[in-house]
């Protein structure tokens, strides 16, 4: 369970966010804070792994909280900024301070759930050791952005659908070379469609580390796979 702390000056909004977290598998809300001082104390006492962090707080701003956590000893929790602040200076500063995402209020439960699920997948993919090539780095950044709206419902080209069907039917994660050989397509074509299906959140990337060198990319169904119609 990903331990999550909600930081919002509005008690009602904080309670809504806490209830939303409880509805997303893999997350638990460990507390709520309504001021910057409360947020700092809660981080020290509750040791959350993720903050849902508002910018507008009565005694300080969320960016100061984020800046202080980054400069403190020990590992800081990840942060998803949730705020009505729309100015680019604030957005840029939040990104500079390491916020993994920036949600502009108002937003609905589905949007929050999508981003939490993207963050969960990102944590799963970065939990192992080893090295990352550029394709791996790109895939990890794509995970944090989450699937595009309605991307999973976009009609798929026939070859993409065949590749998805083969991944879902495989008893274990499968790579582009094996798919290309089995389906009679080129490896670059298989890899291109695999990367797109992964970006849409329909399949999951498994990085397999052997000896020295780049990790092997294999793909399997997403954690909540339903052939992309979700």
N, C-alpha and C positions, 0 to 999 in steps of 0.2 A: 504494500500500500504506500502510495506517495503522500507523505505528510504535508499538508497544505495549510497555510495561514492566510486568512482574509484580512486585508488592511483597507478600511474604508471609513470615512468620517460619519457616514449616514448609517445609523444602527439598522434601519429597515433594509437598506441595500445590502449591508454586510450579511444580514441573516438570509437574504435571498441567495446570495452567492454561496454561502455555507451549505444551504439546502441543495443547491445545484451541484456542488462538488460531491455531495453524498449520493447523487444519482448517477455518477460516472464511475464505472467499474475501475478499480485500481487506485482510487483516491480516497483519502479521508481528511476531513477538516479538523485540525487539532486546536483551533481557536480563532478568535476574532479580535482585532485591535482597531481603535477608532482615532488614535492620535499617533504622531511619530514616536513619542516617548513610549507609548504602549507597544508599538510595533517593535521597537528595539528591545524592550524587556521580553516580549513574547518570543522573539527569535532566540534570545539567550537562554530562556527557560524551557521552551518547547522544542527547540531544534528542528524546525520545519525544513523540508527539502525544496519547497516551492512557495513563493508568495504570490497572491493576487493583490497587487499593490496599486492603490489609488495615488494620484499626484496631489490632489487638493486635501490637505490635512490641516486642522486648526492651529497647530503649534509649529509646524514646519512643513516641508513638502516631501513627497515621496522620492523625488530625485535625491534629496539630501540623505534620506534613509538608505537608499540604494548605494550612494557614494560611500557612506560610512560603513556599510556591511562589506563592501569590496575592499576597504582599507584596513579592516580589522583582521586580527590574527585568526587563522583557521579558515575553513572553506565556507563561503557565503552560500545561502540558498539561491536557487534560480528564481527569476521573477518574471511574471507576466503582468505588464502594466495594464490597468483597467481604469480609464479616466475619460472625462469630457474634454480634456486639453487637446486641442487640435493644431496648435501652432507647431511649425516645423522645428523650431529651436528645441522645444520640449521633446519632440519625437527623436530628433538627432541625439540629444543628450541621453535619453533613455537607451537608445541603441548603443551609444558609446560606453555607457555604464554596464552593458551586458544583458539588458532585458531580452528574454528569448522571444517575446512577442509583445505587441501593443494593440490592445482592443479599445476602440473608441466607443464611449457610451453615447446613446443607449444601444444595447445589444441584447439579443434573446438567448435563451438557454441553448438552442441548437448551435449557435455560433460559439458559445463558450465551450460546449461539449466537444465540438470539432477541434478546437485548439488544444484542449486538455488531452484528447486522444492523440493528436499529433505530437504533443510533448511526451506523452507516455511512450509512443513508438520510438521517438528520438532517444529517450533514456535507454530503452531496450537495446537499440542498435549501438550505443556508445558504451555499453557496460563492460565489454570485453577489452582485452589488451591488443597489442599488435600495431601495425602501421596502416596508414590510409593513403591510397592513391587519389588522384584528382576526382575520379568518378565517385569514389566513396565520399569525399568531402562534399561534392555537389549533391549527392543523394541525402546526406545528413542535413544540409541547409534546406533542401526541398521538404524534408520531413517537418522541420520547424514551421515552415510556411503553411503546411496543411494542404489538403486537396482544394482545388479551385471550386467555387460554388457550382453545383450541378455537374462537376466534371465526371463523377462516376456514372451519371446518367447519359453522358454524351454517347451517341451511337459509335460503335467501334468498327474499324475496318475488319474485313473477314480474317485477315492474317493475325491481327491483334487478338481477335476473339478465339482463334484456334490456339494461340500461345497461352492465353488465359486459361482455356479449358484444359490444356496439357499441364499447366502448373497446378491447377486445382485437383487434377486426377492423379498427379504424381504422389506416391506414398512418402516421399521425402523431398526436401528442397532440391531444386534442379537448376542447372546453369544454362547459359545461352548456347554453348556448344552442343550439349545433349539435345536441347530443344531443336536447334537448327538441323541436326542430323535426323531426328525423328520426324520432323515436319517437312523436310526437303526445302528449307529456306537458308539463306546465307546467315552466318553468325552475326554480322553487323545488323542485319534486319531484326533477328531475334533479340539482340541486345537493345536495339532502339525501342522496340515495343515493350520489352521488359522494364526498361527505365521509365517509360511513360505510364505503364500500369502501376509501377511502384510510386511514381509521383502522385498519381490519383488516389493512392491509398488502398488499392484493390488487392495488391500482393505485398508481401513483406520481404525485405532484403535480409539474407543471412550471410554474414561474413565468416568464412572458415579460414582459420589461421593454421598453417602447417609449419614448414621450415621457414628459412629466410625468404624474403621477397614479399610481393603484394598478396593481400588476402584474396581468396577465391570467392566470387560473387555467386550465390545461389538464391533461388527465390521460392517462396512457398505462400500459401494463403495468408491473408492478413489476419490479425488477431480476431477480428469480428467479420470474417469473410462471408459475404452473401452474394457473390458474383458481382459485386460493385453496385447493386441497386439498393442504396441506403441513403 
